[in-house]
């Protein structure tokens, strides 16, 4: 069930939030709902770590070998970057 909520916020904050929501391709209402949901669930699910929908959608995107050493690869990347 959805219910309307009226908030009074600083105009600059609203504009920045609208731009952020637009870049994330979500509505401002959905962004605020997700934020409030995450705040209030924190106390309920303190011991239960859940995977967010974004992380679930990215799962399986990259197929790496079982012996892949991400620390070595990242170190090599940084060495190359800062030569």
VEXFITI-8842 format. One record per residue: x, y, z of N, C-alpha, C in turn. Coordinates in steps of 0.05 Angstrom, whole numbers, plus 5000, padded with zeros to 4 digits. Each point is the difference from the previous one (the first is absolute). Layout:
BEGIN
<<X, Y, Z>, <X, Y, Z>, <X, Y, Z>>
...
END
This chain:
BEGIN
<<5017, 4976, 5000>, <4983, 5024, 5000>, <5018, 5025, 5000>>
<<4995, 5018, 4982>, <5015, 5024, 4998>, <4984, 5023, 5013>>
<<5015, 5017, 5014>, <4987, 5023, 5013>, <5017, 5025, 4994>>
<<4986, 5022, 4997>, <5014, 5025, 4994>, <5012, 5012, 5025>>
<<5024, 5012, 4997>, <5014, 5013, 5022>, <5010, 5027, 4990>>
<<4996, 5020, 5016>, <5010, 5027, 4993>, <5023, 5006, 5018>>
<<5022, 5009, 4988>, <5024, 5007, 5015>, <5008, 5029, 4994>>
<<5011, 5013, 5019>, <5011, 5027, 4996>, <5030, 4998, 5002>>
<<5014, 5006, 4977>, <5029, 4998, 4999>, <5011, 5025, 4987>>
<<5026, 5004, 5004>, <5014, 5022, 4987>, <4999, 4997, 4970>>
<<4994, 5021, 4986>, <4997, 4999, 4971>, <5025, 4990, 4986>>
<<5024, 5008, 5009>, <5024, 4990, 4988>, <5004, 4970, 5003>>
<<4992, 4990, 5024>, <5002, 4971, 5005>, <4981, 4985, 4981>>
<<4976, 5011, 4996>, <4981, 4987, 4982>, <5011, 4999, 4972>>
<<5011, 5022, 4990>, <5010, 5001, 4973>, <5023, 4981, 4996>>
<<5019, 4998, 5020>, <5022, 4981, 4998>, <4989, 4972, 5000>>
<<4981, 4995, 5017>, <4988, 4973, 5002>, <4986, 4992, 4974>>
<<4987, 5019, 4988>, <4986, 4995, 4974>, <5021, 4993, 4978>>
<<5022, 5015, 5000>, <5021, 4994, 4980>, <5012, 4973, 5005>>
<<5005, 4994, 5025>, <5012, 4973, 5007>, <4980, 4978, 4991>>
<<4975, 5003, 5007>, <4980, 4980, 4993>, <4998, 4996, 4970>>
<<5001, 5022, 4986>, <4999, 4999, 4970>, <5024, 4985, 4989>>
<<5024, 5005, 5010>, <5024, 4986, 4991>, <4998, 4970, 5006>>
<<4987, 4993, 5023>, <4997, 4972, 5007>, <4976, 4987, 4986>>
<<4985, 5016, 4985>, <4976, 4991, 4985>, <4979, 4988, 5019>>
<<4996, 5014, 5023>, <4978, 4993, 5018>, <4986, 5025, 5008>>
<<4976, 4997, 5010>, <4985, 5023, 5009>, <5010, 5009, 5027>>
<<4996, 5025, 5006>, <5008, 5011, 5026>, <4985, 4986, 5022>>
<<4975, 4994, 4995>, <4983, 4986, 5020>, <5012, 4972, 5006>>
<<5007, 4986, 4979>, <5011, 4973, 5003>, <5027, 5002, 5015>>
<<5016, 5020, 4994>, <5026, 5003, 5013>, <4996, 5004, 5030>>
<<4982, 5018, 5007>, <4994, 5006, 5028>, <4988, 4975, 5014>>
<<4983, 4986, 4987>, <4988, 4976, 5011>, <5021, 4979, 5006>>
<<5019, 4996, 4981>, <5021, 4981, 5004>, <5018, 5008, 5023>>
<<5006, 5025, 5002>, <5017, 5010, 5022>, <4986, 4996, 5027>>
<<4975, 5008, 5002>, <4986, 4996, 5025>, <4997, 4971, 5007>>
<<4995, 4983, 4980>, <4998, 4971, 5004>, <5026, 4989, 5011>>
<<5023, 5009, 4988>, <5025, 4989, 5009>, <5006, 5009, 5029>>
<<4992, 5025, 5007>, <5005, 5009, 5027>, <4984, 4985, 5021>>
<<4975, 4995, 4993>, <4982, 4987, 5020>, <5005, 4970, 5001>>
<<5009, 4988, 4978>, <5006, 4971, 5000>, <5026, 4994, 5015>>
<<5017, 5019, 5002>, <5026, 4996, 5012>, <4997, 4987, 5028>>
<<4981, 5010, 5015>, <4996, 4989, 5027>, <4987, 4973, 4999>>
<<4982, 4995, 4981>, <4986, 4974, 4997>, <5019, 4978, 4991>>
<<5016, 5006, 4980>, <5017, 4980, 4987>, <5030, 5003, 5007>>
<<5006, 5008, 5024>, <5028, 5004, 5007>, <5017, 4976, 4995>>
<<4990, 4976, 5007>, <5015, 4976, 4997>, <4997, 4988, 4972>>
<<4979, 5007, 4986>, <4995, 4989, 4973>, <5011, 5019, 4979>>
<<5021, 4992, 4987>, <5011, 5017, 4979>, <4986, 4992, 4974>>
<<4988, 5020, 4987>, <4986, 4994, 4975>, <5014, 5012, 4976>>
<<4997, 4988, 4978>, <5012, 5009, 4975>, <4980, 5019, 4986>>
<<5009, 5023, 4993>, <4983, 5020, 4988>, <4993, 4991, 4971>>
<<4977, 5009, 4989>, <4993, 4993, 4973>, <5021, 5007, 4979>>
<<5014, 5023, 5005>, <5022, 5007, 4981>, <5022, 4980, 5000>>
<<5008, 4991, 5023>, <5022, 4980, 5002>, <4990, 4974, 4987>>
<<4975, 4992, 5006>, <4989, 4976, 4988>, <5001, 5001, 4969>>
<<4993, 5024, 4990>, <4999, 5003, 4970>, <5028, 4998, 4988>>
<<5021, 5008, 5015>, <5027, 4999, 4990>, <5013, 4972, 5004>>
<<4989, 4984, 5017>, <5011, 4974, 5006>, <5002, 4983, 4974>>
<<5023, 4989, 4995>, <5004, 4983, 4977>, <5007, 5015, 4974>>
<<5004, 5026, 5002>, <5006, 5016, 4976>, <5029, 4994, 4991>>
<<5018, 4996, 5019>, <5028, 4994, 4993>, <5006, 4972, 5008>>
<<5013, 4986, 4981>, <5007, 4972, 5005>, <5031, 4999, 5003>>
<<5009, 4996, 5025>, <5029, 5000, 5005>, <5010, 4971, 5006>>
<<5025, 4995, 4993>, <5011, 4973, 5007>, <5001, 4996, 5030>>
<<5000, 4976, 5009>, <4999, 4994, 5029>, <5026, 5009, 5014>>
<<5022, 5001, 4985>, <5026, 5009, 5012>, <5006, 5029, 4996>>
<<4980, 5016, 4994>, <5003, 5029, 4995>, <5008, 5014, 5027>>
<<5022, 5015, 4999>, <5009, 5014, 5024>, <4994, 5030, 4996>>
<<4978, 5009, 5011>, <4992, 5028, 4996>, <5019, 5019, 5013>>
<<5013, 4993, 5022>, <5019, 5018, 5013>, <5024, 5005, 4982>>
<<5010, 4979, 4988>, <5023, 5002, 4981>, <4992, 5017, 4976>>
<<4977, 4994, 4989>, <4991, 5015, 4977>, <4996, 5030, 5006>>
<<4989, 5005, 5023>, <4996, 5028, 5008>, <5027, 5014, 5005>>
<<5018, 4986, 5012>, <5027, 5010, 5004>, <5014, 5006, 4974>>
<<4997, 4982, 4981>, <5012, 5004, 4973>, <4987, 5025, 4987>>
<<4974, 5002, 5003>, <4986, 5023, 4988>, <5010, 5026, 5012>>
<<5004, 5001, 5026>, <5009, 5025, 5013>, <5029, 5006, 4992>>
<<5017, 4979, 4998>, <5027, 5005, 4991>, <5001, 5012, 4972>>
<<4983, 4990, 4983>, <4999, 5010, 4972>, <4989, 5028, 5000>>
<<4980, 5005, 5016>, <4987, 5026, 5000>, <5019, 5022, 5010>>
<<5016, 4994, 5020>, <5018, 5021, 5012>, <5029, 4998, 4991>>
<<5005, 4989, 4977>, <5028, 4999, 4989>, <5010, 5028, 4995>>
END
